[in-house]
Amino acid sequence: MVALGASIAALGCIGAGVSLGIATAKACDACARQPEADGKIMKLLILGGALAEATAIYSFVIGVMIILFIS
């Protein structure tokens, strides 16, 4: 059960990586279509990336806590 809980927590890290990849692709597409909005797009991309990375870090910490404190 510990391994199952830790693997479910790891899915949060995987989800954050996938979401960052999609967001980066969309930001590159938006910059190619509208170069004058480059600054605004980059600000939103950095903010979204920070939120996604925070989610990944929380998932990682929860997974480590499950492994260390429950087993």
Phi and psi in radians as a Rosetta constraint file:
Dihedral C 1 N 2 CA 2 C 2 CIRCULARHARMONIC -1.110 0.35
Dihedral N 2 CA 2 C 2 N 3 CIRCULARHARMONIC -0.784 0.35
Dihedral C 2 N 3 CA 3 C 3 CIRCULARHARMONIC -1.115 0.35
Dihedral N 3 CA 3 C 3 N 4 CIRCULARHARMONIC -0.643 0.35
Dihedral C 3 N 4 CA 4 C 4 CIRCULARHARMONIC -1.153 0.35
Dihedral N 4 CA 4 C 4 N 5 CIRCULARHARMONIC -0.754 0.35
Dihedral C 4 N 5 CA 5 C 5 CIRCULARHARMONIC -1.123 0.35
Dihedral N 5 CA 5 C 5 N 6 CIRCULARHARMONIC -0.716 0.35
Dihedral C 5 N 6 CA 6 C 6 CIRCULARHARMONIC -1.180 0.35
Dihedral N 6 CA 6 C 6 N 7 CIRCULARHARMONIC -0.631 0.35
Dihedral C 6 N 7 CA 7 C 7 CIRCULARHARMONIC -1.238 0.35
Dihedral N 7 CA 7 C 7 N 8 CIRCULARHARMONIC -0.587 0.35
Dihedral C 7 N 8 CA 8 C 8 CIRCULARHARMONIC -1.171 0.35
Dihedral N 8 CA 8 C 8 N 9 CIRCULARHARMONIC -0.666 0.35
Dihedral C 8 N 9 CA 9 C 9 CIRCULARHARMONIC -1.156 0.35
Dihedral N 9 CA 9 C 9 N 10 CIRCULARHARMONIC -0.573 0.35
Dihedral C 9 N 10 CA 10 C 10 CIRCULARHARMONIC -1.188 0.35
Dihedral N 10 CA 10 C 10 N 11 CIRCULARHARMONIC -0.422 0.35
Dihedral C 10 N 11 CA 11 C 11 CIRCULARHARMONIC -1.073 0.35
Dihedral N 11 CA 11 C 11 N 12 CIRCULARHARMONIC -0.508 0.35
Dihedral C 11 N 12 CA 12 C 12 CIRCULARHARMONIC -1.120 0.35
Dihedral N 12 CA 12 C 12 N 13 CIRCULARHARMONIC -0.650 0.35
Dihedral C 12 N 13 CA 13 C 13 CIRCULARHARMONIC -1.183 0.35
Dihedral N 13 CA 13 C 13 N 14 CIRCULARHARMONIC -0.713 0.35
Dihedral C 13 N 14 CA 14 C 14 CIRCULARHARMONIC -1.138 0.35
Dihedral N 14 CA 14 C 14 N 15 CIRCULARHARMONIC -0.739 0.35
Dihedral C 14 N 15 CA 15 C 15 CIRCULARHARMONIC -1.084 0.35
Dihedral N 15 CA 15 C 15 N 16 CIRCULARHARMONIC -0.664 0.35
Dihedral C 15 N 16 CA 16 C 16 CIRCULARHARMONIC -1.157 0.35
Dihedral N 16 CA 16 C 16 N 17 CIRCULARHARMONIC -0.684 0.35
Dihedral C 16 N 17 CA 17 C 17 CIRCULARHARMONIC -1.134 0.35
Dihedral N 17 CA 17 C 17 N 18 CIRCULARHARMONIC -0.731 0.35
Dihedral C 17 N 18 CA 18 C 18 CIRCULARHARMONIC -1.147 0.35
Dihedral N 18 CA 18 C 18 N 19 CIRCULARHARMONIC -0.748 0.35
Dihedral C 18 N 19 CA 19 C 19 CIRCULARHARMONIC -1.148 0.35
Dihedral N 19 CA 19 C 19 N 20 CIRCULARHARMONIC -0.641 0.35
Dihedral C 19 N 20 CA 20 C 20 CIRCULARHARMONIC -1.160 0.35
Dihedral N 20 CA 20 C 20 N 21 CIRCULARHARMONIC -0.662 0.35
Dihedral C 20 N 21 CA 21 C 21 CIRCULARHARMONIC -1.116 0.35
Dihedral N 21 CA 21 C 21 N 22 CIRCULARHARMONIC -0.758 0.35
Dihedral C 21 N 22 CA 22 C 22 CIRCULARHARMONIC -1.148 0.35
Dihedral N 22 CA 22 C 22 N 23 CIRCULARHARMONIC -0.748 0.35
Dihedral C 22 N 23 CA 23 C 23 CIRCULARHARMONIC -1.118 0.35
Dihedral N 23 CA 23 C 23 N 24 CIRCULARHARMONIC -0.686 0.35
Dihedral C 23 N 24 CA 24 C 24 CIRCULARHARMONIC -1.151 0.35
Dihedral N 24 CA 24 C 24 N 25 CIRCULARHARMONIC -0.717 0.35
Dihedral C 24 N 25 CA 25 C 25 CIRCULARHARMONIC -1.100 0.35
Dihedral N 25 CA 25 C 25 N 26 CIRCULARHARMONIC -0.753 0.35
Dihedral C 25 N 26 CA 26 C 26 CIRCULARHARMONIC -1.175 0.35
Dihedral N 26 CA 26 C 26 N 27 CIRCULARHARMONIC -0.637 0.35
Dihedral C 26 N 27 CA 27 C 27 CIRCULARHARMONIC -1.171 0.35
Dihedral N 27 CA 27 C 27 N 28 CIRCULARHARMONIC -0.695 0.35
Dihedral C 27 N 28 CA 28 C 28 CIRCULARHARMONIC -1.114 0.35
Dihedral N 28 CA 28 C 28 N 29 CIRCULARHARMONIC -0.697 0.35
Dihedral C 28 N 29 CA 29 C 29 CIRCULARHARMONIC -1.126 0.35
Dihedral N 29 CA 29 C 29 N 30 CIRCULARHARMONIC -0.748 0.35
Dihedral C 29 N 30 CA 30 C 30 CIRCULARHARMONIC -1.151 0.35
Dihedral N 30 CA 30 C 30 N 31 CIRCULARHARMONIC -0.679 0.35
Dihedral C 30 N 31 CA 31 C 31 CIRCULARHARMONIC -1.179 0.35
Dihedral N 31 CA 31 C 31 N 32 CIRCULARHARMONIC -0.589 0.35
Dihedral C 31 N 32 CA 32 C 32 CIRCULARHARMONIC -1.226 0.35
Dihedral N 32 CA 32 C 32 N 33 CIRCULARHARMONIC -0.597 0.35
Dihedral C 32 N 33 CA 33 C 33 CIRCULARHARMONIC -1.397 0.35
Dihedral N 33 CA 33 C 33 N 34 CIRCULARHARMONIC -0.595 0.35
Dihedral C 33 N 34 CA 34 C 34 CIRCULARHARMONIC -2.424 0.35
Dihedral N 34 CA 34 C 34 N 35 CIRCULARHARMONIC 1.404 0.35
Dihedral C 34 N 35 CA 35 C 35 CIRCULARHARMONIC -1.110 0.35
Dihedral N 35 CA 35 C 35 N 36 CIRCULARHARMONIC -0.420 0.35
Dihedral C 35 N 36 CA 36 C 36 CIRCULARHARMONIC -1.274 0.35
Dihedral N 36 CA 36 C 36 N 37 CIRCULARHARMONIC -0.279 0.35
Dihedral C 36 N 37 CA 37 C 37 CIRCULARHARMONIC -1.718 0.35
Dihedral N 37 CA 37 C 37 N 38 CIRCULARHARMONIC 0.375 0.35
Dihedral C 37 N 38 CA 38 C 38 CIRCULARHARMONIC -1.035 0.35
Dihedral N 38 CA 38 C 38 N 39 CIRCULARHARMONIC -0.783 0.35
Dihedral C 38 N 39 CA 39 C 39 CIRCULARHARMONIC -1.116 0.35
Dihedral N 39 CA 39 C 39 N 40 CIRCULARHARMONIC -0.769 0.35
Dihedral C 39 N 40 CA 40 C 40 CIRCULARHARMONIC -1.170 0.35
Dihedral N 40 CA 40 C 40 N 41 CIRCULARHARMONIC -0.688 0.35
Dihedral C 40 N 41 CA 41 C 41 CIRCULARHARMONIC -1.138 0.35
Dihedral N 41 CA 41 C 41 N 42 CIRCULARHARMONIC -0.735 0.35
Dihedral C 41 N 42 CA 42 C 42 CIRCULARHARMONIC -1.153 0.35
Dihedral N 42 CA 42 C 42 N 43 CIRCULARHARMONIC -0.662 0.35
Dihedral C 42 N 43 CA 43 C 43 CIRCULARHARMONIC -1.070 0.35
Dihedral N 43 CA 43 C 43 N 44 CIRCULARHARMONIC -0.791 0.35
Dihedral C 43 N 44 CA 44 C 44 CIRCULARHARMONIC -1.169 0.35
Dihedral N 44 CA 44 C 44 N 45 CIRCULARHARMONIC -0.634 0.35
Dihedral C 44 N 45 CA 45 C 45 CIRCULARHARMONIC -1.147 0.35
Dihedral N 45 CA 45 C 45 N 46 CIRCULARHARMONIC -0.745 0.35
Dihedral C 45 N 46 CA 46 C 46 CIRCULARHARMONIC -1.156 0.35
Dihedral N 46 CA 46 C 46 N 47 CIRCULARHARMONIC -0.713 0.35
Dihedral C 46 N 47 CA 47 C 47 CIRCULARHARMONIC -1.109 0.35
Dihedral N 47 CA 47 C 47 N 48 CIRCULARHARMONIC -0.810 0.35
Dihedral C 47 N 48 CA 48 C 48 CIRCULARHARMONIC -1.116 0.35
Dihedral N 48 CA 48 C 48 N 49 CIRCULARHARMONIC -0.670 0.35
Dihedral C 48 N 49 CA 49 C 49 CIRCULARHARMONIC -1.133 0.35
Dihedral N 49 CA 49 C 49 N 50 CIRCULARHARMONIC -0.677 0.35
Dihedral C 49 N 50 CA 50 C 50 CIRCULARHARMONIC -1.134 0.35
Dihedral N 50 CA 50 C 50 N 51 CIRCULARHARMONIC -0.714 0.35
Dihedral C 50 N 51 CA 51 C 51 CIRCULARHARMONIC -1.162 0.35
Dihedral N 51 CA 51 C 51 N 52 CIRCULARHARMONIC -0.687 0.35
Dihedral C 51 N 52 CA 52 C 52 CIRCULARHARMONIC -1.173 0.35
Dihedral N 52 CA 52 C 52 N 53 CIRCULARHARMONIC -0.695 0.35
Dihedral C 52 N 53 CA 53 C 53 CIRCULARHARMONIC -1.188 0.35
Dihedral N 53 CA 53 C 53 N 54 CIRCULARHARMONIC -0.605 0.35
Dihedral C 53 N 54 CA 54 C 54 CIRCULARHARMONIC -1.102 0.35
Dihedral N 54 CA 54 C 54 N 55 CIRCULARHARMONIC -0.704 0.35
Dihedral C 54 N 55 CA 55 C 55 CIRCULARHARMONIC -1.096 0.35
Dihedral N 55 CA 55 C 55 N 56 CIRCULARHARMONIC -0.716 0.35
Dihedral C 55 N 56 CA 56 C 56 CIRCULARHARMONIC -1.136 0.35
Dihedral N 56 CA 56 C 56 N 57 CIRCULARHARMONIC -0.713 0.35
Dihedral C 56 N 57 CA 57 C 57 CIRCULARHARMONIC -1.144 0.35
Dihedral N 57 CA 57 C 57 N 58 CIRCULARHARMONIC -0.732 0.35
Dihedral C 57 N 58 CA 58 C 58 CIRCULARHARMONIC -1.082 0.35
Dihedral N 58 CA 58 C 58 N 59 CIRCULARHARMONIC -0.730 0.35
Dihedral C 58 N 59 CA 59 C 59 CIRCULARHARMONIC -1.120 0.35
Dihedral N 59 CA 59 C 59 N 60 CIRCULARHARMONIC -0.715 0.35
Dihedral C 59 N 60 CA 60 C 60 CIRCULARHARMONIC -1.105 0.35
Dihedral N 60 CA 60 C 60 N 61 CIRCULARHARMONIC -0.788 0.35
Dihedral C 60 N 61 CA 61 C 61 CIRCULARHARMONIC -1.106 0.35
Dihedral N 61 CA 61 C 61 N 62 CIRCULARHARMONIC -0.730 0.35
Dihedral C 61 N 62 CA 62 C 62 CIRCULARHARMONIC -1.117 0.35
Dihedral N 62 CA 62 C 62 N 63 CIRCULARHARMONIC -0.727 0.35
Dihedral C 62 N 63 CA 63 C 63 CIRCULARHARMONIC -1.078 0.35
Dihedral N 63 CA 63 C 63 N 64 CIRCULARHARMONIC -0.749 0.35
Dihedral C 63 N 64 CA 64 C 64 CIRCULARHARMONIC -1.155 0.35
Dihedral N 64 CA 64 C 64 N 65 CIRCULARHARMONIC -0.704 0.35
Dihedral C 64 N 65 CA 65 C 65 CIRCULARHARMONIC -1.114 0.35
Dihedral N 65 CA 65 C 65 N 66 CIRCULARHARMONIC -0.683 0.35
Dihedral C 65 N 66 CA 66 C 66 CIRCULARHARMONIC -1.080 0.35
Dihedral N 66 CA 66 C 66 N 67 CIRCULARHARMONIC -0.768 0.35
Dihedral C 66 N 67 CA 67 C 67 CIRCULARHARMONIC -1.193 0.35
Dihedral N 67 CA 67 C 67 N 68 CIRCULARHARMONIC -0.769 0.35
Dihedral C 67 N 68 CA 68 C 68 CIRCULARHARMONIC -1.369 0.35
Dihedral N 68 CA 68 C 68 N 69 CIRCULARHARMONIC -0.696 0.35
Dihedral C 68 N 69 CA 69 C 69 CIRCULARHARMONIC -1.693 0.35
Dihedral N 69 CA 69 C 69 N 70 CIRCULARHARMONIC -0.319 0.35
Dihedral C 69 N 70 CA 70 C 70 CIRCULARHARMONIC -1.703 0.35
Dihedral N 70 CA 70 C 70 N 71 CIRCULARHARMONIC -0.565 0.35
